[in-house]
């Protein structure tokens, strides 16, 4: 390589890194600023977003967690997420297995019905869901958020798991049967462990969907006792308009766990979200 | 792999294979016939109650006048007719359409250039870029809205503070009648470009290296390689990203509700927020349901049309 060519490569790389740095800053600065501001006093915050706090106000987090009720919102988000993700993954696997391994009358129609949910946005469900849950006496309960979100997860889950089971060699389940397993046992002991990575991806995707869902919890809860983090954050913003540092603490409470989760499961999470992105 | 060593005492387990070659007598044959249904039945119950019923319910409610309390009265298609005569409906739909370029074109372009720069110049740190740029995309829309509403605060927000460093007096952004909708669009673009980037990054890695080598031998510049190898090679990914982002633009609600609630005035009202307003704030339940049906139909129609139009030409 000649000197001038090398210099051209250098310039190009410097320009490229400058552009990338800009993009990375664009993505990160909002989060970093929010976290830094969560440690400021109200006066410091109004003076400018670019400075660091003189004394780090850890009690903003106590205020957000206790008075701001973020502790309750966090608890609700965890309860709802766990009780949506675990049953959704298991039910998706069972349903996917049924459609992958059996042929029975009406299977095609039923599978199409299961897939229908992929094209339905939650906006098209919430109005009747509100009245249905009201009729069932479930408004303001965890169940009001859990049951519909399991239903919303099942379409994509069934599709993904059917593919996963269909891709397994048939001999594996047959071998298990020869060993004397019932298909129920073969499903749990032999086949399910084989698709474990896909179950993990699915669980992460369902978790993100549930953790971030806003419209449904917004519609079916009216008391703080049952609100999840996104709903709680919104009401907090409206109620405590003057206390931005505590609002920032609340926002940090929401995005920090997500960031950590993403850090740990980066590859599976990206895989899952891309696979699930075609959902309507 | 864990193999089942436990022998079952229940003999003649149903054969799950399609061919009905298994001859199992008596009770177990009933069991065998029931078996597939037992696998999907629990899911079907929940799915029917909380997906099928609500979908039918939305369609049903769209055909009645109802205030949510008294007895509903049959309205036929009156709610749909009302929507087509409602200037606020058309305004909301128009706002959704205006959001599409912000949600679709901008993130697509930024994501494409970012991915191409990293892959074509073979820069290091792919994992780092993938992590940081994708981060906004996994965040709840409400969080994105709340954070940006504060960053864009005209008095003490970061954006106008930075602009002031350059001697520019920043506008009111979300409070400005003309700028509110583009601002909401830009927030959507911010949340979306990392997704496009990651999809394109994976796509470029699948493009055969020989294509780049051939272009290089032909004397193509990096820009030439971008247009003649990278862009055509990412066709499939572009369609996926396009459709996914378009759906997001049409369903946009969380970010808007957290930033402007459709204001100022009605400058950022979209179909979803207009629907929530009607169904839950002013109790025009039937009309809200009709809006929900229209939203679903428009979303499905536009995304299928895009897939047909771009997917087939290969």
Interface residues (C-beta under 8 A of the other chain):
Chain A: X12 X13 X16 X17 X19 X20 X23 X24 X26 X27 X28 X29 X30 X31 X33 X34 X45 X46 X47 X48 X49 X50 X91 X92 X94 X95 X97 X98 X99 X101 X102 X103 X104 X107 X110 X113 X114 X116 X117 X119 X120 X121 X123 X124 X125 X126 X127 X128 X129 X130 X131 X132 X147 X148 X150 X151 X152 X154 X155 X158 X170 X173 X174 X176 X177 X179 X180 X181 X182 X183 X184 X185 X186 X187 X189 X190 X193 X194 X208 X211 X212 X214 X215 X218 X219 X229 X230 X231 X233 X234 X237 X244 X247 X248 X251 X254 X255 X258 X259 X262 X263 X266 X269 X270 X273 X274 X277 X278 X280
Chain B: X1 X2 X3 X4 X6 X7 X8 X10 X11 X13 X14 X15 X16 X17 X18 X35 X36 X37 X38 X39 X40 X42 X43 X44 X46 X47 X49 X50 X51 X52 X53 X54 X55 X56 X57 X58 X60 X61 X68 X110 X113 X114 X117 X118 X121 X123 X127 X129 X130 X131 X132 X133 X134 X135 X136 X137 X138 X139 X140 X141 X142 X143 X146 X147 X148 X149 X150 X151 X155 X156 X157 X158 X161 X162 X190 X193 X194 X195 X198 X199 X202 X222 X240 X243 X244 X247 X251 X253 X254 X257 X258 X272 X275 X276 X279 X280 X285 X288 X289 X292 X293 X295 X296 X299 X300 X303
